[in-house]
Amino acid sequence: MTKASENKFPGILLNEAANDGSDFTNPDADYRRLFLGEDGQLHVKDSAGAVTGIGDVTTDAAWAAKGDLIVGTANNTAAILTAGTNDYVLTAASGEATGLKWAAAGAGTSMATDTLWDAAGDLAVGTGANTGGRLAIGTTGKILKVVAGTPAWYTSEWDTIIVKASDDTVTNSATLVSDSELLWTAAAGDMWRFEATIIYHTDGTGDYKCDFGASAGTFQAAFRYMGSDTTANAILVSTGIKDNDVTSTTDIAAGGGTTTVDRVILIEGIIKEVSEAATISFRSAQNTQTAGQDAVTLTGSMLKLKKLL
């Protein structure tokens, strides 16, 4: 028989037993039975039959409550850090016994207070993959355009663009009525270029007519138009029309139809306010007065203006 010191593989040979200790009787009081479970871990069974794992972190007596963390406090030394308040984050804190603490999450960097911004109206613009920069606000009247893939501010062709936000309706009347939105103020001697895109519909036989009128004084105008004729679905294209020293331009008689069919007329020209300051407005009515029917200038109609003089 060889000596233990001559054994090339010294150790203790243990036979596995059921993890719950059922293969053994309970030891006497004040004694513990040590055995190797089928899970490969050592277990201890006491006189009451209770079995405790040895070296099993999930059943370690260090745990006291849900959320506990074991944190190293020094070489070969550790301590429990209990769970923090909901939504708190784990933060390094050298002054704490564990070197860690639970703290409210920081607000981080706010886009609203980013140092990128220099002035009101600044825009954040991408300049490449994962990179960006600041585009300063343009001067009054300029518009944002993209040229060769880069946004920039450019001078607009128009000083003012008005888009109707609601319908204007004239019922049972051929008297032209000023629009509530498509209008502008002109001083004496002003000259304006305009372009009106009018979307409208009627109830049928009353058709639709329109012009531009001044609230005071007289003006000069030269304009042309294209759009629906009084003949159903035909296109009307005008030659140039000139008005001198008038309070309103020559009426344009546009085609009618039904409330289910919207039509469009485009009017472009120049108006010079001659005698005094006034409000110049687009006006509309039925071309032929027809009881119980409407002429409607629709939402989305547009007036563009450019002051020339």
C-alpha positions in Angstrom: 0.0 0.0 0.0 1.4 3.4 -1.0 1.6 6.3 1.3 -0.6 9.3 0.9 2.4 11.4 0.2 3.2 9.1 -2.7 -0.3 9.4 -4.3 0.0 11.4 -7.5 -3.6 12.6 -7.1 -4.2 13.4 -3.4 -7.8 14.4 -2.5 -11.0 13.3 -0.9 -13.4 11.1 -2.8 -17.1 12.0 -2.1 -20.2 10.3 -3.2 -23.0 12.6 -4.5 -26.3 12.6 -2.6 -29.7 14.2 -3.1 -29.5 18.0 -2.7 -32.4 18.0 -0.2 -30.4 15.7 2.2 -33.1 13.0 2.0 -30.4 10.3 1.6 -29.3 11.0 5.2 -31.0 11.0 8.6 -31.0 14.2 10.6 -27.9 14.6 12.8 -28.2 14.9 16.6 -28.7 18.4 18.1 -25.8 20.7 17.8 -24.4 18.7 15.0 -24.3 19.2 11.2 -24.0 16.7 8.4 -21.8 17.8 5.5 -22.4 16.2 2.1 -21.9 16.7 -1.6 -25.1 17.3 -3.5 -25.9 16.1 -7.0 -25.4 19.8 -8.1 -21.7 19.5 -7.2 -22.1 21.9 -4.3 -21.4 21.2 -0.6 -24.5 21.2 1.6 -25.1 21.1 5.4 -28.0 19.4 7.0 -28.9 20.3 10.6 -30.8 18.4 13.3 -34.1 19.8 12.1 -33.5 18.6 8.6 -32.9 22.0 7.1 -30.4 22.0 4.3 -28.1 25.0 3.5 -25.8 25.3 0.5 -22.2 26.2 1.1 -20.6 28.4 -1.6 -24.0 29.0 -3.4 -24.2 32.8 -3.8 -28.0 32.7 -4.4 -28.6 31.5 -0.9 -25.8 33.4 0.9 -26.7 34.8 4.2 -25.3 38.2 3.1 -28.5 38.9 1.2 -31.1 40.7 3.3 -33.5 42.2 0.8 -34.5 42.4 -2.9 -32.1 44.6 -4.8 -29.1 44.1 -2.5 -25.7 44.4 -4.1 -22.4 43.1 -2.8 -19.6 45.7 -3.3 -15.9 45.3 -2.7 -14.8 47.7 0.1 -11.1 46.7 0.3 -8.8 43.8 -0.5 -10.7 40.5 0.2 -13.5 42.6 1.9 -17.0 43.3 0.8 -20.3 44.9 2.1 -23.9 45.1 1.1 -25.3 48.1 -0.8 -29.1 48.1 -0.5 -31.3 49.0 -3.4 -31.8 52.6 -4.1 -34.9 54.7 -4.8 -36.9 53.9 -8.0 -35.2 55.5 -11.1 -32.0 56.3 -9.2 -28.8 55.4 -10.8 -25.6 53.8 -9.4 -23.0 56.5 -9.1 -19.3 56.5 -8.0 -18.8 58.2 -4.7 -15.4 57.9 -3.1 -16.7 59.3 0.2 -19.1 56.4 0.7 -18.1 53.2 2.5 -18.7 51.1 -0.6 -17.3 53.7 -3.0 -20.8 53.8 -4.6 -24.1 55.3 -4.0 -27.6 55.6 -5.5 -28.4 59.1 -6.9 -31.0 60.8 -9.0 -30.2 60.7 -12.7 -28.6 63.9 -14.0 -30.6 66.0 -16.5 -27.9 65.8 -19.1 -27.5 68.3 -21.9 -30.6 70.2 -22.9 -31.1 71.0 -26.6 -32.8 74.2 -25.4 -29.6 75.4 -23.6 -27.0 74.0 -26.1 -24.1 76.4 -26.8 -24.8 75.8 -30.5 -27.5 78.6 -30.4 -26.3 82.2 -30.8 -29.5 84.1 -31.6 -33.3 83.7 -32.1 -34.1 81.9 -35.3 -31.0 79.8 -35.5 -31.4 76.4 -37.1 -29.5 73.2 -36.4 -28.5 71.7 -39.8 -26.8 68.4 -40.5 -23.5 68.8 -42.3 -22.6 65.1 -42.7 -22.9 61.7 -41.1 -23.3 62.3 -37.3 -22.2 65.9 -37.6 -24.1 69.2 -37.6 -23.8 72.9 -37.4 -25.7 76.2 -36.9 -27.5 78.1 -39.7 -28.2 81.6 -38.6 -31.6 83.2 -39.2 -31.9 84.9 -42.6 -32.8 88.6 -43.0 -36.4 89.7 -43.3 -38.1 88.4 -46.4 -35.6 85.7 -47.2 -36.7 82.1 -47.8 -35.0 78.8 -47.0 -33.9 76.9 -50.1 -31.8 73.9 -50.8 -29.1 74.3 -53.4 -26.7 71.4 -54.2 -27.9 69.6 -51.1 -27.2 72.5 -48.7 -29.9 74.7 -47.1 -29.4 78.4 -47.2 -31.3 81.7 -47.1 -32.2 83.3 -50.4 -34.1 86.5 -51.4 -37.7 85.6 -52.2 -39.3 86.7 -55.4 -42.2 88.0 -53.3 -42.4 90.3 -50.3 -45.6 88.8 -49.0 -47.5 85.6 -49.6 -51.1 85.4 -48.2 -52.9 82.0 -48.1 -56.6 81.9 -47.3 -57.4 80.1 -44.0 -61.2 80.1 -44.5 -63.8 80.3 -47.2 -65.5 83.6 -48.2 -69.1 83.2 -49.5 -71.3 85.6 -51.5 -75.0 84.5 -51.6 -77.7 85.7 -54.1 -75.7 88.8 -55.1 -73.8 90.1 -58.1 -72.3 93.0 -56.1 -68.5 92.4 -55.6 -67.5 91.9 -52.0 -64.0 92.4 -50.6 -62.2 89.3 -49.5 -61.5 89.0 -45.7 -57.9 87.9 -46.2 -56.7 88.5 -49.8 -55.8 92.3 -49.4 -52.9 94.7 -48.7 -52.2 98.3 -47.9 -50.7 100.6 -50.5 -49.5 104.2 -50.0 -50.0 106.9 -52.6 -47.7 106.3 -55.5 -46.9 102.7 -54.6 -46.5 100.2 -57.4 -47.1 96.5 -56.7 -46.7 93.4 -58.7 -49.3 90.7 -57.8 -50.2 87.1 -58.6 -53.5 85.7 -57.3 -54.3 82.0 -57.5 -58.0 81.8 -56.8 -59.7 78.5 -56.0 -63.5 78.7 -56.1 -66.8 77.0 -56.7 -70.4 78.0 -57.3 -73.9 76.4 -57.1 -74.3 76.5 -60.9 -76.1 79.1 -63.0 -74.8 82.1 -60.9 -71.2 81.5 -62.1 -68.4 83.6 -60.5 -66.8 86.9 -61.1 -63.9 88.8 -59.5 -61.7 91.9 -59.6 -59.4 94.1 -57.4 -60.8 97.2 -55.8 -59.4 100.1 -53.7 -61.0 101.4 -50.4 -60.2 105.0 -51.4 -58.8 107.0 -54.3 -58.0 105.7 -57.8 -55.3 103.5 -59.3 -53.9 102.2 -62.5 -53.7 98.6 -63.4 -52.4 96.2 -66.1 -53.1 92.5 -65.8 -53.9 89.2 -67.5 -55.6 86.0 -66.4 -56.3 82.4 -67.3 -58.7 79.9 -65.9 -62.2 78.5 -66.3 -64.5 80.1 -68.9 -68.3 80.5 -68.5 -68.5 77.5 -70.8 -68.3 74.4 -68.7 -64.8 73.0 -68.4 -63.3 75.3 -71.1 -60.1 77.3 -70.5 -60.1 81.1 -70.8 -56.9 82.9 -71.5 -57.0 86.7 -71.6 -55.0 89.2 -73.5 -53.6 92.1 -71.5 -56.1 94.4 -69.8 -55.3 98.0 -68.8 -57.3 100.2 -66.5 -56.5 103.9 -65.9 -57.6 106.0 -62.9 -60.2 103.5 -61.7 -61.4 102.4 -58.3 -61.5 98.7 -59.4 -60.2 96.6 -62.2 -62.3 95.2 -65.0 -64.4 92.4 -63.9 -63.3 88.8 -64.8 -66.2 86.5 -65.5 -65.1 83.0 -64.6 -66.9 79.7 -65.2 -69.4 78.3 -62.7 -70.3 74.7 -62.0 -71.3 72.9 -58.9 -70.2 72.9 -55.3 -68.6 69.5 -55.9 -66.3 70.9 -58.7 -63.6 73.3 -57.6 -62.1 75.6 -60.3 -59.1 77.8 -60.5 -58.3 81.2 -62.0 -54.8 82.7 -62.1 -54.5 86.5 -62.2 -51.2 88.4 -62.5 -50.4 92.1 -63.1 -49.3 95.4 -61.7 -51.3 98.0 -59.7 -50.2 101.6 -59.0 -52.0 103.5 -56.3 -52.1 107.0 -57.7 -54.1 109.4 -55.5 -54.0 108.3 -51.9 -53.3 105.5 -49.5 -55.8 102.7 -49.6 -56.5 99.0 -49.0 -56.5 97.1 -52.2 -58.5 93.8 -52.0 -59.5 90.9 -54.1 -63.3 90.9 -54.6 -65.8 88.3 -55.7 -69.5 87.8 -56.3 -72.0 85.8 -58.5 -71.6 86.8 -62.2 -75.4 86.6 -62.5 -77.5 87.2 -59.4 -79.2 83.9 -58.6 -81.4 83.4 -55.6 -80.4 80.6 -53.2 -77.0 80.1 -54.7 -73.5 80.8 -53.6 -70.1 82.0 -55.1 -67.4 80.7 -52.8 -63.7 81.7 -52.7 -62.1 78.7 -51.1 -59.5 78.1 -48.4 -56.0 77.7 -50.0 -56.5 80.6 -52.4 -53.2 82.6 -52.5 -52.1 86.2 -53.1 -48.4 87.0 -53.8 -47.2 90.6 -53.6 -44.0 92.4 -54.6 -43.5 96.1 -54.0 -41.8 97.6 -57.0 -42.0 101.4 -56.2 
